[in-house]
Amino acid sequence: MAQDETQVNGADDISSTASEATATVDQLETLQAQVNQFREGWQRERAEFANFKRRIERETKDTYQNASSDVLKSVLPILDDFERALTNVPEDLQNHPWLNGTRMIQRKFIKMLEEFGVTVVDPTGQPFDPNLHQAIGMEDADGVESGHVVRTELKGYTVGDRVLRPALVRVSK
């Protein structure tokens, strides 16, 4: 009978060890599933953060460009006034020191605009482009094809692919 008890106890031990092994495997599978779930969540959050970071950088860049464009737009009428004034200087004042100083100020404005990447749009003789030009009238012009700019009344300005101000032009009929 002692031997039968040993066999029964041995069978119980094996059965108990098998149950523990099954429970351990189940726990391991549960933990592995949890690890995978946490990894996927972490990767998702990391991707969302990267997208957030790119969006903020893009918005910051756009805000800077919009603010710069607004400031540059406000300078353009001043530059126009300089150009009109210096175009209409009487002949006897052409070499006056005060006028030379005024020309230097105008050149500083132009240099500042160039540093910001602003380019002048003076389309005289070119085909009319409604994206860059604003037609303020049509004229008959000899030697100029129909739909081409005859005269630029007010220069336009662009920065990159943005139009700060369209050129005001007269177009041939």
Secondary structure in CASP SS format (residue, H / E / C, confidence):
PFRMAT SS
TARGET T0000
AUTHOR 0000-0000-0000
METHOD secondary structure of the structure
MODEL  1
M C 1.00
A H 1.00
Q H 1.00
D H 1.00
E H 1.00
T H 1.00
Q H 1.00
V H 1.00
N H 1.00
G H 1.00
A H 1.00
D H 1.00
D H 1.00
I H 1.00
S H 1.00
S H 1.00
T H 1.00
A H 1.00
S H 1.00
E H 1.00
A H 1.00
T H 1.00
A H 1.00
T H 1.00
V H 1.00
D H 1.00
Q H 1.00
L H 1.00
E H 1.00
T H 1.00
L H 1.00
Q H 1.00
A H 1.00
Q H 1.00
V H 1.00
N H 1.00
Q H 1.00
F H 1.00
R H 1.00
E H 1.00
G H 1.00
W H 1.00
Q H 1.00
R H 1.00
E H 1.00
R H 1.00
A H 1.00
E H 1.00
F H 1.00
A H 1.00
N H 1.00
F H 1.00
K H 1.00
R H 1.00
R H 1.00
I H 1.00
E H 1.00
R H 1.00
E H 1.00
T H 1.00
K H 1.00
D H 1.00
T H 1.00
Y H 1.00
Q H 1.00
N H 1.00
A H 1.00
S H 1.00
S H 1.00
D H 1.00
V H 1.00
L H 1.00
K H 1.00
S H 1.00
V H 1.00
L H 1.00
P H 1.00
I H 1.00
L H 1.00
D H 1.00
D H 1.00
F H 1.00
E H 1.00
R H 1.00
A H 1.00
L H 1.00
T H 1.00
N C 1.00
V C 1.00
P C 1.00
E H 1.00
D H 1.00
L H 1.00
Q C 1.00
N C 1.00
H C 1.00
P H 1.00
W H 1.00
L H 1.00
N H 1.00
G H 1.00
T H 1.00
R H 1.00
M H 1.00
I H 1.00
Q H 1.00
R H 1.00
K H 1.00
F H 1.00
I H 1.00
K H 1.00
M H 1.00
L H 1.00
E H 1.00
E H 1.00
F C 1.00
G C 1.00
V E 1.00
T E 1.00
V E 1.00
V E 1.00
D C 1.00
P C 1.00
T C 1.00
G C 1.00
Q C 1.00
P E 1.00
F C 1.00
D C 1.00
P C 1.00
N C 1.00
L C 1.00
H E 1.00
Q E 1.00
A E 1.00
I E 1.00
G E 1.00
M E 1.00
E E 1.00
D C 1.00
A C 1.00
D C 1.00
G C 1.00
V C 1.00
E C 1.00
S C 1.00
G C 1.00
H E 1.00
V E 1.00
V E 1.00
R E 1.00
T E 1.00
E E 1.00
L E 1.00
K C 1.00
G E 1.00
Y E 1.00
T E 1.00
V E 1.00
G C 1.00
D C 1.00
R E 1.00
V E 1.00
L E 1.00
R E 1.00
P C 1.00
A E 1.00
L E 1.00
V E 1.00
R E 1.00
V E 1.00
S E 1.00
K C 1.00
END
